[in-house]
Amino acid sequence: MDSATSDRATLSDTADNGLKIVVVGGFGVGKTTMVRSVSEIRPLNTEETMTRAGEAVDHLDGVQAKTSTTVAFDFGRITLDARSVLYLFGAPGQERFWFLWDRLFSGTLGAVVLVDTRRLADSWYAIDRLEHHGTPFIVACNDFGGPLHSEQQIREALDLADDVPLVECDARDRSSSKYVLITLVEHLAALSAARLRAPEAAVPGADVPGAAVPAGALAGPTPEPAP
């Protein structure tokens, strides 16, 4: 288990506004990779080596080369400004660890559903649980070099509402992962604005828990990730 942190990018003592976002999705879609790529600190990872003991319960279709797995969660951090900090949690993807998800969703501002378009069905459970909790989310298709699908095909396969943002990304690339988070923040801001415009109307997903995200918070430079 890797829990060491960097000496760089220490948290300011003025930071008093913590914002929580989770990255969910099926097994092996790149959740740990995304947290690692975008975090300003060396992230906490609960990666363990996969053994033969899990062969009967772990479904490795499409990810046969995978040798390790997250057994609890990943954790990273992004400083937004002097007072606001984004805490990023990556959820475990294997079915036997799904019982942890409800706790991870507690107090969450919003979520990223990371998708491997070669295995779209693996993302159904994540979307179902987020909808069950009323947690706003976006969908990010991680590039694994699989067959191309149109946006409409992906939306139909995942039964996505038209107002749920759908973007492409490369979870290995910091700027690409950052773009995903910016898209989520913009989506949350739009939901919040819609709720303020029509407080008497029930706007789906507009009752976003937690504090507001500072406008343009992720658009500026953030500290480089630790080596």
N, C-alpha and C positions, 0 to 999 in steps of 0.2 A: 504494500500500500504506500503510495507516494503522497506524503502530507507536508513536505518541506515547502517553505515559502521564500520568496526573494527578499534581499535587503533593500531592493529598489522599490519605488512607488509606494512608500509607506502611507498609510491612511492619515489624512489631516485630522487634527483634533477638533476642527470646526464641523466635521461631517456629522450631521444628526438626522439625515433623511435617507433611510435605507429603502431601496426599491428592489423587489424580487421578481425575477423572470425565470421560467423553467424551459428547458429544451427537452422535448419528448419525442418518441417515435419508436419504431421497431428495432429489433436486434441488429446491430452492425450498420446503422444508417449514418453514423458519423457524429453522434452527440458529444462524445468525449473529445473528438478532434475539434469540433467547433468551439467548445469551452476553452480548450488549450490555445487555439489560434487567436482568440479575441481578448483573453484575460490579460490585464496589465501586470498581474502577479503570477508567479508560478502556481498553477491551480492545484487544488487538492484532488487527487484521483484515487478511487477505490478499485483500481484495476487488479484483477487476480488472474493467474494462469488457468486456462480451461483444461480440465482433466477428463479422463475416461469416465469418471463417476457421473458426469453430466450428459453423457452421450444419449441416454434414454429420454431425457427431458428437454435438451436444447436442440432447436431446429436450425440446422446450419445451411439450409438451402440458399444458395447464392452467396454465402459467406464462409465457404469451406476453409479458406486460408486464415480465418480469424483464430488467434491463439490466446487472447485474453478477453476479459469481459468486466464490465462495471457491476459490482455487487452491492453497492449502496447508492452513491451519487457522486457526481463531479461538482466542483465548486470553483468559481472564478469571480473576479471583481473588476469593475470599470468605474473610475472616478468621473462623474459627470461635471461637477463644479465643486466649489469650496464646501458646500453643504450636502450635496446629494451624491449618493453612491449606488451603483447598480450591482446587485448580487445575482450571479448567474448560476443556476443549478441544472445539471444534466441528469436526467432520470435513467435508471437502468432499463434496458430494452427487453430482457428476457421475461417470459411469462411468469416464471417462478418468483420474480422480484416485483411484480406489479402491485403487491400489497403495500409497497412503500409509496406509491404514487399519491394516494390521498393526503398523506402527511406533507409531501413535497408541494402539493397544490395549495396548502393552507397559506393564506396571506399573499398569494401570488398576484402580481399586477397583470400579467399576461403570459402567453406561452408561444413558443415556436414549435411547430410540428415538423420535424425533419423527415424527409421522405426519400427513399430509394425507388425511383420509378420502375425498376425491374421487379420490385416486390411491393406494389401498392397496397395489397391486402394487409401487409404487416402494420400499416398505419391506421387501420380502422379503429382499433381499440383506443389508441391515444386520442383520436378525435371524439370518440364516444364519451370518454371520461371527462374531457374538457367541457363538452356540451352539457354533460350531467352536472358538473360543478358550476356551470355558468361562467367559465373562465374565457375571456376573449383570447383569440389566437390567430396566427397566420400560418401558412404552409410554405415551407422552403424545400425545393427539390434539389437534393445534393447530386452533384455530377459524378456518376460512376461509369460513364461512357456506355450506358445501355441504349436501347432503341429510343428514338425520339418520339415523344407524344405531344399532341397539341394541348394547349391550355384547357380547351373544352373537354378533351378526352380525360385529362387528369381530374378535372372538376367533377365530371360524371362518375368516374371510378371511385372518388372519395366522397361523393354526394355533398360537395361543398356549396354553401350559399354563395350567391353572387357577390356579396359584400365582404367575403373573407379573402384577404389578399393572398395571391399565389405568386411566388418569386422563384427564380433559379439561383443556385449558389454553388460555391466550392468551399466546403467546410474547412479545407486546409489553408485557405487564403484569408488572412486577417481582414483585408478590406472588404472581401465578399461577405464574410461573417458579420462584419460591422454593418454592412448594408442591410442584412437581414434584420438586425436589431433596430436599425433606424426605421425600417418599414413597420415593424411591430409598434414602436413608439408612436409613429404617425397614425397608425390604426387606432391605438388607444386614445390618442388626442382627439381624433375624429369622433369616436364614440362618446367621449366625455363632452365634446362640444354639442353633439346632437342631443344629449341628455339635458344640457343647460338650455338649449333652444326650446325644447318641448318637455319640461319636467313632468307634465301631467301624462305624457305618453310613455308607454313601456317600450323603450328602445333596447332591442336584444343586445346583451353584452355591454350596455352602457354603464351599468352599475359596477364600475371597476373598483376593486378594493385597493386600499393603499393610497399613498400620496401621489400628487400629480408629478409627471415627469417634466423637468424644466424644458422650455421650448428650445429646440435645436441642440439639446444636450449632447447628443452623440455625433453631431455634425463636425465639431471641432476636433483638434488633435488630442489624443490620449497618450499616456506613457507607453513606450514600447514594451512588448512582453519580455519577461526575463529570459535569458538564454537557457 
